[in-house]
Amino acid sequence: MIRSPSRPCGSGPTTMPMADDPDAPDDHPSGSIRAISRALQILRIMNTQPTWSLHGLHLQTALPKSTIFRILHTLQLEGYVRLEG
């Protein structure tokens, strides 16, 4: 199980909206960084309950488990989440 972040994360983006780029992959706004968007998405979801499984996060985000694992590993190294169990 993965413990939710101890620091509250924002409920939404705090940047100004950007114009959509029709050529951007996955319908991300032009100029956005997909990895950061995905990490913030995971943190927002993790704030909704105290613990999560990798599978649960996969079901909520529809991101590949390998992507979630790498993001969680980075967030763990930076002190935003911790592994329990």
N, C-alpha and C positions, 0 to 999 in steps of 0.2 A: 504494500500500500504506500501511497505517496501522500505526504502531509501537505495541506494547503499552505500558501505563503503566510508568514506571520505578519508581514507588512501589508496593509491594505493597498490594493491596486485599484486604480480608477475604474469607474463603471463604463467608460467609453473613451474614445480618442479625444485628445486635447489639441490637436493640430487643426489648422484651417483645412476645409475640404479642398481637394484638388480636382481638376477636370479629368474625366475619364479618358483613358487612352484605349481605343478599340483594339490596338495590337498588343496590349499588356496581357500576359498570361493570367488565367484564373480570374479575370475581371477585376484585377487590383487597380486602384487609382494610379495614374501616372506619377512617377517619382516616389512611390512607396517602396519600402523594403519588405519583401514577403516574409522573410524569416522573423523579423521583428513583429510584424502583424500577427503571425502565427503564434509566437511566444506570448504576446499580450492576450490573444484569444484564449490560450490555455490558462493563463493566470486568472482571467475574468471568470472562466468556468470553475476553476479550482476554488475560487472565493465563495462559491455557493454551498459548499459542504466541507467538513474537516479533512476527510481522506478520500482518495481516488485510486482506482486501479488503472493500469495502462489501457486495459480493454474499455473501461468506462469512459476514459477521455477520448479514446478512438470513436466510440459510439456518439459522443456529444459533438465532436469536432469534424468527423469524417476525414480526418487527416490519417495518413499511413502511420502504423504503429512505430515504424523505424524513425520517422520524422519526429513523432512525439517523444520517443525515447531520447533522441539526440538533444532536443530542446530541453527536456527535463534534466538531462545530465548537465547541460550548461547552466540551467537555473540552479541546480544543486551546487555546483562548483562556486557560483556567485552568491550562495546563501539565501536564495528566494524560496526554495522548497527543500524538503528533506525526506529521505527514504525511511520508512518504518518497517519493522518486521524482521 
